[in-house]
Amino acid sequence: MDTDKASAVLRAIVRHPRSSAQDLLLLTGAMIGAVLLTLEYELFSFADQLTVHERKITLEETIFLTVLLAAGNRHLYCPAPPRRAPRS
């Protein structure tokens, strides 16, 4: 990560501490939920029983994951237009 990007992130956190705390809580909650689901359902305990074909990601799965990634990061590719001041 560039120092310019890191300093921009830190400035954004300082400018918006409440939003940053909410983002941190949301991310932490999602990670805890993922860990609990993995432990509860033992998602990776049967991985050694899968065949080589079943372990590989198919083209359809790759396309779906790419679309999902692009949809989640669309603000990076299509920034919102600047807001105009209301007319008096």
N, C-alpha and C positions, 0 to 999 in steps of 0.2 A: 504494500500500500504506500502510495506517495505521501510525503509529509504534508503536501498541500491538501490532499484529500483527508488525511487524518486530522489536520487542524480544522478543516471545514466541518467535519463530523463533530469534533469537540465544541466548536462554536455553536453548532446547532443544538447540541445537548445543553449547553449553558443558557442559550436563549429560550429553550423550551424544556425546562426540567420536568414538568408534570407529564407532558407527552412522552418524553424519554423514559420516565419511570413506568408509565403505562405500557410502552412497548417492551420494556424489560420484563415486566410481570407477565405479559402475554406470551412472550417467547419462553420464559421459564416455565409457565404453566403448560405450554405445548410440549416442551421437552420432557417434563415430568410425566405428562399423560402418555407420551410415546414410550417412555421407559416402563411405566406401569403396565401398559398393554403388552409390551414385549415379554415382560416377566410373567404376566398372568396367562397368556396364551402360548408361551414358549414358542414364539414364531420361528426361531432358528434352530430348534432342537432336532428337527427332521431334515435339515439341509443335506446331511450325508446320505439320506435315502433317495434323494432326487437324482435323476439321470443327467448326463451332460446337457442334453437337449432342453430339459426342464429348467436348468440353471441359467441358460443364456436368455438374454433379453431379446424379444422378437422385434421385428420392424414396427409392428403396430404399437407395441409398448413404447418403443423409442419415440415414435411420432407423438403419442399421447403425452409422454413426459416432456417433450420439447414444447408442445402447445401449452401445457400447464406451466412450465417455466416462463414462457413468453407472456402468458396472461398475468402471472404474478409480478413480472418485472415490466409491465407495459408502460409504467410511468417513467422508466428510464429511456424508452424508445420514443414515446409520444408525450412529451411534457405538456402540462395544461397551459393554455394560453394565458398571457398576463391579464390580471384583473384591471378593469377600467374603473376610474373614479365615477361615482354616481353624479349625474347632471343635476344641477340646482335649478 
